[in-house]
Amino acid sequence: MASLFTPRAIAYRIKMGFPHEKVLISVGVQRMVDTRAAGVMFTLNPLNGDPSKVVIEGNWGLGETVVGGLCNPDKFIVDKVTSEIKKEISLKTTECIFDPKRNEVVHVDIPPDRREIQCIEDQEALELARFAKKVEAYYGCPQDIEWAIDKGKPFPFNIFMVQTRPETVWSQKKKEPVLGKKTAYELLMEKALSPVKIGT
């Protein structure tokens, strides 16, 4: 509850013009997902802004290693229309898990037999992409989503969206035409005004 009055929170309210006495805070308590794998996904390609792709990054265990940049995650690029999946499976050495003996979250070495195999199945990647499209449609803009896959539940009930926020890099850029930086009108006029050969 004290986080309502941290310097960062106070500065944000001043910047955004929110009156301090009108802002409330609540604490949500959720059951933790017993994760087999977790990570982040974007409803566009964060490297080039391509809105036709969902990019999923994941690792074994909790998503902290992916979000915090503590691992080289597996990457799945799913085409929103064709559902084609392109995969880059990485060497993953560290996972973040809950240790019931110590009653805390710890970082541990991933056993060698799991280090170079994909952390999620193809059907899970497709289901994550389906969720990503629904979340993006609901909020009306590209999203940066955190997800988790529960190891004790059957597919597709094992997939959880745990957080979403608007994607902030490409959504801030000026919108430009997709085809060679020309509008549809410019392309049409260019074609219409090009010389035509008439056979003799």
N, C-alpha and C positions, 0 to 999 in steps of 0.2 A: 504493500500500500504506500510505502514511503517513496516509491519510484515516481509518484505523481509530482514530487517536489525536488527531483534531481536537477542539477544545473541544465542538463540537456533538455529535459521536459519543459522546464520554465522558459528556456531560450526559444524552443519550438513554438510555444504558445504566444510568446511575444511576437515572433516573426509572422505567425499566421493570424494574429489578432484575436486569439481566443481569450476571453476573460478568465482569470485564474479561479475565481469563485464559482464559475458555472461549469467547470470541468469535473466530471466524476470518474472514478475508476472502480473496476470490479475485478475480481480474481476468479478465473475459471479453473476448476479442478477436473482433470480428465484422467481416465485410466490410460496408462502407457501402453502403446502398441508393442507387443512382443515381437520385435522385428527380426526377420531373416535378412532383409535387405532394405535399404532406404536411400533417398537422394533428392535431387531436384529435377524439375523439367521446365522448359520454356515453350510457350505456344507459338514461337517463331524461332528461327535459327539465330542465336545470339551473335554468331560470327559475321553474318552478312544481312540479317534482317529479313530473311526469306519467310513470309507468313504462311507458306504452304507446308511447312515442316513443324513437327514437335520434336524437340531435342531433350532426351532423357539421360541423366547421368546418375549412376548409382554405385553403391559398394555394399559389401556384407555388413550386417549389424545396423546400428543407429545411423541416422543421416549426418551426424556431427562431423564425421571425417570428410564428407563431400562438401557440406556447407562451409566448413572451416578450411578447406583446401589442404587437408592432411593426408590425402591419398590421390592417386591417379585413377579416377573412376572409370568404369565401363561407360561407353557412350552408345546410345541407340538413337538413330535419326529416323523418325517415322513420317512417311508422306501422308498428309491429311486426306488426300483423295484416294490414292491407290492402296494405302496401308502397307506399302513396301517398306522393309526395315533394312537400314544399313547399320552394321555393328562394328565397334572398335572395342575389343576386349583387352583390358589392361592387366598388368601384373599388380595385384593388390596385396599389400603386406600387412596392413593394420586395420583392425575393425574396432568399433566402439560398442560395447555390450553392457548390459546390466549384470553385475555380479551379485547373486543372492546371498553368498556367504559374507561378503563385505558390505552388502546393502547399499551399493553405490555403482555408478557408471564408471567403467574402466576401459582403457585402451589395451588391446592384446594383439599378439601376432596372429595372423590368419594361418591356419594349418596349410602346409605345402600343397595338399591335394585340392584345395579350393582357390588357390591364388590366381590361377590362369583360366578359370572357367567363368562363364557369365553369371552375374549375381542374380539376374531375373530371367525367367523364361520368355520366349517370344510372345506367347499368348498374354503374359502379364504386361509386356511392353505395349502391345496393341490395346489392351484394356486401359492402361495408363494414358495412352494417346487419346482414347475415346473420352475419358474423363477430362483431359486437358481441353479438348474442343468444347465440351459442355461448360466448363468453368469460364473459358474465354468468351463464349456466347453470352453467358449470364452477366458477366461484368462489362462486356462490350469493348474490351481492349486486350492486347496481349498480356499474358500473365507469367509470373515467376512463381512456381508451385513447389512446395515440399511434399513428399509422399513417403509412405512406408508400407511394407508388405509383411503381414503377420505370419509367423511360421506355424501357428497352431490352427489356422482356419483354412477351409478349402477354397480354391479358386471359384468364382471371382470375389468371394466375400472376404478375402484376405487383403484387399487393396484399400488403403486409406489415404485421403488427402488431409494433410495436417495443417497446412497453411498456404495461403496465396496472397500475392500482392501484385500490383501492376508492374510490368516490365518497364525499366526506367531508361535504358540506353537508346533503343531504336524508336521507342514511342516519343522521345524528345526531338528526334531528327525531323527535318522538313521533309514532307512527303514528296517523292519524285516519281515520275513515270517509270514503270517497270521495264518496258521494252526500249533499250537504248536511250533512255532519258528523253524520249519523245512521247507526246500525248497521242491518243488514238486519232485525233483530228489531223495532227501533223503527219502521222504515218499514212493516213488515207489520202491526204493532199499530195504527199510525195509520190505515192503510187499512181494517183490520177494524172499527175502532170509529167510522169516519165514518158519518154518516147515509146511508141508502139510500132513494131515492125509488121507490115502488111505484106503477105506473100504475093508473088506475081504469077 
